């Protein structure tokens, strides 16, 4: 079993290096003056980073990146809701979701991704989207930020444990502002929160108790290696940061729903088994 795990890790490392090489080659061929490449999906036209090998059209070129998560979140919305997307990247989730609500706030710290996000808001005439360029945290601070190249959506605050997996594509290390969302977006109630910020979920949640208290649903990525290496917290700490307002937890990857008294046991079991989920759903 250990040998099989080592082989899988080696294969992942080789694929990551190959993607990084391909992305750098495209950048070299096109030149630094190219802002992005256009990608057509079922949700519209999106400008993508030419070095990125993760956000790409699926087979056929007409499907939507993250379409399962979008459909799941849209079921909680009506045309009068406000939505908050934390870790919006270039907008492939935020912009389709904006079509199901009154207004949407999209928070993205990576300056390159933020630039593409603004292009994509314009390309898709998403006039109800407000884009904000900072990292979500539990206090006002300046953070070190790992700006990945072959998977720009995987960019993150500097991990507490600097595992090699986060640095395989020779990312740029930036210093960026970080703010608590409760202070950065004062007075706005949100019905739904969609969060995918690559290990910053814990500190982001700690900085938004007011927003969480008013939300009907929280969609949030759960990856054990992010909790351990990036945030340096246990799954029980993660649940505590979510707060007391949510009564149900749905785990899409397992197709199970548990009551509040089972939150910690469920996520502890997933953590111990190294099982993640792209979007846990906490709801009232």
C-alpha positions in Angstrom: 0.0 0.0 0.0 2.8 2.4 0.8 4.5 1.7 -2.5 1.2 2.3 -4.4 0.8 5.6 -2.6 4.3 6.6 -3.4 3.7 5.8 -7.1 0.5 7.9 -7.1 2.4 10.9 -5.6 5.2 10.5 -8.1 2.7 10.5 -11.0 0.9 13.6 -9.6 4.3 15.4 -9.3 5.2 14.5 -12.9 1.9 15.7 -14.2 2.2 19.0 -12.3 5.7 19.6 -13.7 4.5 18.8 -17.2 1.6 21.3 -16.8 3.9 23.9 -15.5 6.3 23.4 -18.5 3.4 23.6 -21.0 2.1 26.8 -19.4 5.5 28.5 -19.4 5.9 27.4 -23.0 2.6 29.0 -24.0 3.6 32.2 -22.2 7.0 32.3 -24.0 5.4 31.7 -27.4 2.6 34.3 -26.9 4.6 36.9 -25.0 3.9 38.8 -21.8 1.7 41.4 -23.6 -1.0 38.8 -24.0 -3.5 39.3 -21.1 -5.4 36.0 -21.5 -7.0 33.5 -23.9 -10.7 33.3 -24.5 -12.6 30.2 -23.4 -16.2 29.5 -24.5 -18.3 27.6 -22.0 -21.9 26.9 -21.4 -21.9 29.9 -19.0 -20.4 32.4 -21.4 -17.1 33.7 -22.7 -14.2 33.8 -20.2 -10.6 35.2 -20.4 -8.2 32.7 -18.8 -4.6 32.8 -17.9 -2.6 31.3 -20.8 -0.3 29.5 -18.3 -3.3 27.9 -16.5 -3.9 24.2 -17.2 -6.8 23.6 -14.8 -9.5 26.1 -15.8 -10.1 24.8 -19.4 -13.2 23.8 -21.4 -14.3 20.3 -20.8 -14.8 17.8 -23.6 -16.8 19.4 -26.3 -16.0 22.9 -25.1 -19.5 23.8 -24.2 -19.8 22.7 -20.6 -19.4 24.9 -17.6 -16.5 24.8 -15.1 -18.0 23.8 -11.7 -21.5 23.3 -13.2 -22.5 20.8 -10.4 -21.6 23.2 -7.7 -23.4 26.1 -9.5 -26.6 24.1 -9.9 -26.5 23.0 -6.2 -26.0 26.6 -5.0 -28.6 28.0 -7.4 -31.2 25.8 -5.8 -30.9 28.0 -2.6 -31.4 31.3 -4.5 -34.1 33.5 -5.7 -33.8 36.7 -7.7 -33.8 38.9 -4.5 -30.8 37.2 -2.7 -27.3 38.6 -2.2 -24.5 36.2 -2.7 -20.9 36.3 -1.4 -18.2 34.4 -3.3 -14.8 34.2 -1.4 -12.0 33.0 -3.6 -13.7 34.0 -6.9 -10.7 33.4 -9.1 -11.6 34.5 -12.6 -15.4 34.3 -12.1 -16.3 30.9 -13.6 -18.5 30.2 -10.5 -19.4 33.7 -9.5 -20.6 35.0 -12.8 -23.1 32.1 -13.5 -24.3 32.4 -9.9 -24.9 36.1 -10.3 -27.7 35.3 -12.8 -29.6 33.7 -10.0 -29.5 36.5 -7.5 -30.0 40.3 -7.0 -26.3 41.1 -6.4 -23.1 39.2 -5.9 -19.8 40.2 -4.2 -16.7 38.4 -5.5 -13.5 38.5 -3.4 -10.3 37.5 -5.1 -6.8 38.3 -3.7 -4.6 37.2 -6.6 -3.9 40.4 -8.7 -3.6 38.5 -12.0 -6.8 36.5 -11.4 -8.6 39.7 -10.2 -7.7 41.4 -13.5 -9.2 38.5 -15.5 -12.2 38.5 -13.2 -12.9 42.1 -14.1 -12.5 41.3 -17.8 -14.9 38.4 -17.4 -17.5 40.5 -15.6 -17.4 42.9 -18.6 -17.4 40.1 -21.2 -20.5 38.6 -19.6 -22.3 41.9 -18.8 -22.5 40.8 -15.2 -23.5 44.3 -13.9 -24.7 43.0 -10.5 -21.2 41.7 -9.6 -18.9 43.8 -7.3 -15.3 42.6 -7.4 -13.0 43.1 -4.3 -9.3 42.6 -4.4 -8.0 41.4 -1.0 -7.6 38.2 1.0 -10.2 37.2 3.5 -8.8 36.9 7.0 -9.7 37.2 10.7 -7.9 40.5 11.1 -6.4 43.4 9.1 -2.9 42.2 8.0 -0.5 41.8 5.1 0.1 38.2 4.1 2.6 36.3 2.0 0.7 34.8 -0.9 1.8 31.9 -3.2 0.6 32.9 -6.7 0.6 29.6 -8.7 1.0 29.5 -12.4 -0.2 26.2 -13.9 -3.1 26.2 -11.5 -3.8 29.8 -10.6 -7.0 28.8 -8.8 -4.7 26.9 -6.4 -3.0 30.1 -5.3 -3.1 30.6 -1.5 -1.7 32.3 1.6 1.7 31.1 2.5 1.2 27.6 4.1 2.3 27.1 7.7 3.9 23.8 6.5 5.5 24.5 3.1 4.8 21.2 1.4 6.5 20.8 -2.0 3.1 20.2 -3.7 2.3 23.9 -3.4 5.5 25.1 -5.1 6.0 22.8 -8.1 5.2 25.4 -10.7 7.7 28.0 -9.4 5.0 30.4 -8.1 5.6 34.1 -7.5 5.5 35.0 -3.8 3.6 38.2 -3.2 2.6 40.4 -0.2 -1.1 41.2 -0.3 -3.6 42.9 2.0 -6.0 40.7 4.0 -9.2 41.9 5.8 -12.1 40.5 7.9 -15.2 40.3 5.7 -17.5 41.6 8.4 -15.6 44.9 8.3 -14.8 44.9 4.6 -18.5 44.5 3.6 -20.5 46.2 6.3 -24.3 46.3 6.4 -24.9 43.8 3.5 -26.9 40.6 4.3 -26.0 37.5 2.3 -28.3 34.6 1.8 -25.6 32.3 0.4 -21.8 32.2 0.9 -19.7 30.2 -1.6 -16.1 29.8 -0.3 -13.1 28.2 -2.1 -9.9 30.0 -0.8 -7.4 27.2 -0.8 -6.8 26.8 2.9 -7.8 30.3 4.1 -11.3 29.1 4.8 -10.7 28.8 8.5 -9.4 32.4 9.0 -12.0 33.7 6.6 -14.8 32.1 8.6 -13.3 33.6 11.8 -13.5 37.0 10.3 -17.2 36.9 9.3 -19.4 35.8 12.2 -22.0 38.5 11.4 -22.3 37.4 7.7 -22.5 33.8 8.7 -25.3 34.5 11.2 -27.5 35.9 8.5 -26.8 33.3 5.8 -29.1 30.4 4.9 -26.3 28.3 3.3 -22.6 28.0 3.2 -20.8 26.2 0.5 -17.1 25.6 1.4 -14.3 23.5 0.1 -12.9 20.9 2.6 -9.4 19.5 2.0 -7.5 17.8 4.8 -4.1 18.8 3.5 -5.2 22.5 3.4 -6.4 22.3 7.0 -3.2 20.6 8.1 -0.6 22.4 6.0 -2.1 25.8 5.2 -4.3 26.7 8.1 -2.7 24.4 10.8 -6.0 23.5 12.4 -8.1 20.4 13.1 -11.5 19.7 11.5 -13.1 20.4 14.9 -11.7 24.0 14.8 -13.1 24.3 11.3 -16.6 23.3 12.5 -16.3 25.8 15.4 -15.5 28.6 12.9 -18.6 27.8 10.8 -20.6 28.8 13.9 -23.8 27.6 15.5 -26.4 28.8 13.0 -26.3 25.8 10.6 -28.3 22.7 11.4 -27.5 20.4 8.5 -24.3 19.3 6.6 -24.5 17.8 3.2 -21.4 16.1 1.8 -21.9 15.8 -2.0 -19.0 13.4 -2.6 -20.5 10.9 -0.2 -24.2 11.8 -0.8 -24.9 12.0 2.9 -26.6 14.6 5.1 -25.9 14.8 8.9 -27.4 16.8 11.7 -25.4 19.4 13.7 -24.4 16.9 16.4 -22.7 14.9 13.7 -20.7 17.6 12.0 -17.4 17.1 13.9 -17.5 13.3 13.8 -18.2 13.3 10.0 -15.4 15.7 9.2 -13.0 14.1 11.6 -13.5 10.8 9.8 -13.0 12.4 6.4 -9.9 14.2 7.7 -8.4 10.9 9.1 -9.1 9.1 5.8 -7.7 12.1 3.8 -11.0 12.5 2.0 -11.9 16.0 0.7 -15.0 17.6 -0.8 -15.1 20.4 -3.4 -18.1 22.0 -1.6 -19.6 20.9 1.7 -23.1 22.5 2.1 -24.0 23.8 5.6 -27.6 24.9 5.8 -30.3 25.9 8.3 
